[in-house]
Amino acid sequence: MMILSGDPPRSRVLSALLVIIMLALLATPFIFPGAKAMNVAAKICIFAALVASYDLLLGYTGSVSFAHTMFYGIGSYAIAIALYALGPNWAAVAAGVAAGLPLALLLALAIGLFSLRVEAIFFAMITLAVASAFLVLASQLSWLTGGEDGRSFQLPELLRPGTVFVPKDWFGIAINGRILTYYIVFAASALMILALLRVVNSPFGRVLQAIRENRFRAEALGYRTVFHLTYANCIAAVIAALAGMLNALWLRYAGPDTSLSFSIMLDILLMVVIGGMGTIYGAIIGAAIFLLAENYLQALMGAASAAAAEAGVPLLPGLLHPDRWLLWLGLLFIASVYFFPTGVVGRLRNKPRPASGR
Amino acid sequence: MATNSYWGCHMALTLETRDLTIRFGGHVAVNGVSCSFRPGELTAIVGPNGAGKTTYFNLISGQLRATSGSILFDGTDITGHSAPLRTRAGLGRAFQLTNLFPNLSVEENVRLAVQAERGVHYDLLRPWMARRDLIARADAILDQVALGNRRQVAATALSHGDQRKLEVALMMALEPKVFMFDEPTAGMSIDEVPVVLDLIAKLKQDTSKIILLVEHKMDVVRSLADRIIVLHNGRLVADGKPAEVIASPIVQEAYLGITPGRSAA
């Protein structure tokens, strides 16, 4: 329990789900060795951490930020630019981390101290403005960022697919640099989520919840809330930047579409709401459900459509055509918000959040 | 404790407002109120609705900033200090309209106040449950306000009277030098009132504290107050011993005259 910071899932179904997701992600390279499965699994890991860090803001402090992809992008670009400019070595990775994290931290600090003093809507607007500016900057400064094309780069020797540690005939697949990268992504994401669990269940994290519940009262108790909120904003930004770094390492690329765009911001929002705000665990569930749907719903619908056509059912083949997958994803989302207003995790815990559950 | 022991001797705690005024547009809600409060003395602040009692409280505890005038606390001018800083300096406040963390448990509400009092603000490396000292203190306070059996209930699920008790518990957890009660028994059922009055009476025994009480019920005021000040239309119109103040013509007219039913209460 110490590793979960005294905040167990508090629901058997939820625990089982989390264990299944963890085991599936751990075993993915061996049971689903295809490139697509690995990509989806790595993305689930990265987004689980990214969404969890967003949950720290949205679910625990109640502040809505639109700049989360900016921090994610800062991490991605820091790694990409460093490895592109300095060549594929570990010193470049270190340089990327050393440049990216302080930049994310300083920006989060500045935004927080500037805008978290006043009403929440102002913070939302400022983050939106700063994030838009950053997006424009990233696509305009093409000498640095590669513009719309982004930056592709080579990974250090150790992480390349060509580096084989265990030959294919041992486990049926070759344990190579790609698989090592996958496990680095998995372990780093898991560590970040555990760290966030620790933060939200610390005395500091309880103050964040108090601020979300009643900021006026928190101040009357003597908490200077702007510092608490800014602190949380900085933690979330650093975790988002780290997730961005993992994203860049996995894709060997950073560009506006994979790390900065507002559609990613929307995805994050959807994942946190589907999973359940203010739970951290919800991030894992939300990321898994959303990304699985995004990647496999089309294939599933294609199969269903073909089956319906074969059976001669009218209308259904058209409705289930793979091109309609966004429609179904949208319906899925509306249904999940309607039936699980507190998210999957909130529903499974099935309690009106007494928050101090001992 | 004597932060103002400037001359090396222990000086008593002081709280004073000087010409304290706040304007909302053309309306002057508190108008040039000068008054000083002494430790070991419970001062009741009375006056008709809209007289500016709660606004006066908000000015002292920092929820509102004065248009002019000043507030001196413990030898320091705190007129420009924010609410959190005033709380840290020792000004405790219980609110009139219940003002809690609604979805957090009763224990968690008080625990957060204890945590604030102990200065645990940015500890994020260990679980909150590891700080058993904070929880134990919160539980002890809940026992004092007779809420010990409601610890795990969400604050919003409490009865109105229990919420008022919790409000008082939050203030007690801050261990303030000044206790400011804003109608602590308003809306309570008859059998709940004595618990709160006993608590205030008990606090009074510690003569190093300043206690301010806004209250409508004259029987409560008579039984607890050492001194009464009367606000009317934002002005201080009377100040003195309870018997004198209640008997004075200006109070009969300004306060009791308007609501004659209350004088008999």
Interface residues (C-beta under 8 A of the other chain):
Chain A: M2 S5 G6 D7 R198 V199 N201 S202 P203 F204 G205 R206 V207 Q209 A210 E213 N214 F216 R217 A218 E219 A220 L221 G222 Y223 R224 T225 F227 H228 Y231 I235 P352 R353 P354 A355 S356 R358
Chain B: S61 Q63 S82 A83 P84 L85 T87 R88 R93 F95 N99 L100 F101 P102 N103 L104 S105 E107 E108 R111 L112 A113 Q115 A116 E117 V120 H121 Y122 D123 L124 L125 R126 P127 W128 M129 A130 R131 L134 Q152 V153 A154 L170 L174
